Amino acid sequence: MRDFFILWMERIINVVIVIGAVSVFIGGLVVMFSAQGGFFQGLLAWVFGSIYLIVLGGMIYLGLGIYNNTKRTAEAVERLSQR
């Protein structure tokens, strides 16, 4: 049951990151072509939005990676203790 939740959490995170990337792209275009914004403000929205997504996604996947490595280590220690 635990594997089910971890698998679906990974899938949901993938979808959220893709939706975030599309939102940053569209938001940058909206800022570029709005009366209050401009081309450079749109570029800044893309740059900072991309950095935000990379950092957020990286931290989330780092947590999942730590979980997977801990699980593998525990299984390896179990196999060693059964010898």
C-alpha positions in Angstrom: 0.0 0.0 0.0 2.9 2.3 0.8 4.3 1.8 -2.7 1.0 2.8 -4.2 1.0 6.2 -2.5 4.7 6.8 -3.3 4.1 6.0 -7.0 1.1 8.2 -7.2 2.8 11.0 -5.4 5.6 10.9 -8.0 3.0 11.0 -10.8 1.2 13.9 -9.2 4.4 15.8 -8.7 5.3 15.3 -12.4 1.9 16.7 -13.4 2.2 19.7 -11.0 5.7 20.5 -12.4 4.5 20.4 -16.0 1.5 22.6 -15.1 3.8 25.0 -13.4 6.1 25.2 -16.4 3.1 25.9 -18.7 1.9 28.5 -16.3 5.3 30.2 -16.1 5.5 30.3 -19.9 1.9 31.7 -20.3 2.5 34.1 -17.5 5.6 35.4 -19.1 3.8 35.9 -22.4 0.9 37.7 -20.6 3.4 40.1 -18.9 5.3 40.7 -22.2 2.1 41.8 -24.0 0.3 43.6 -21.2 0.1 47.4 -21.0 1.8 47.5 -17.6 4.5 45.0 -18.4 7.1 44.7 -21.1 9.5 42.4 -22.9 12.1 42.4 -20.2 9.6 41.9 -17.4 8.3 38.9 -19.3 11.8 37.5 -19.6 12.4 38.1 -15.9 9.1 36.2 -15.2 10.4 33.3 -17.3 13.8 33.3 -15.6 12.6 33.5 -12.0 9.7 31.2 -12.7 12.1 28.6 -14.1 14.5 29.0 -11.2 11.6 28.5 -8.8 10.3 25.4 -10.5 13.8 23.9 -10.7 14.5 24.5 -7.0 11.0 23.3 -5.9 11.1 20.2 -8.1 14.7 19.5 -7.1 13.8 19.6 -3.4 10.8 17.4 -3.8 12.7 14.8 -5.9 15.6 15.0 -3.4 13.1 13.9 -0.7 11.8 11.1 -2.8 15.4 10.0 -3.6 16.3 10.0 0.1 13.2 7.8 0.7 14.2 5.4 -2.1 17.8 5.2 -0.9 16.8 4.5 2.7 14.5 1.8 1.5 17.2 0.1 -0.6 19.7 0.4 2.3 17.2 -1.2 4.7 16.6 -4.1 2.3 20.3 -4.6 1.8 20.9 -4.7 5.6 18.1 -7.2 6.0 19.6 -9.5 3.3 23.0 -9.2 5.0 21.6 -10.0 8.4 19.9 -13.2 7.1 23.1 -14.8 5.9 
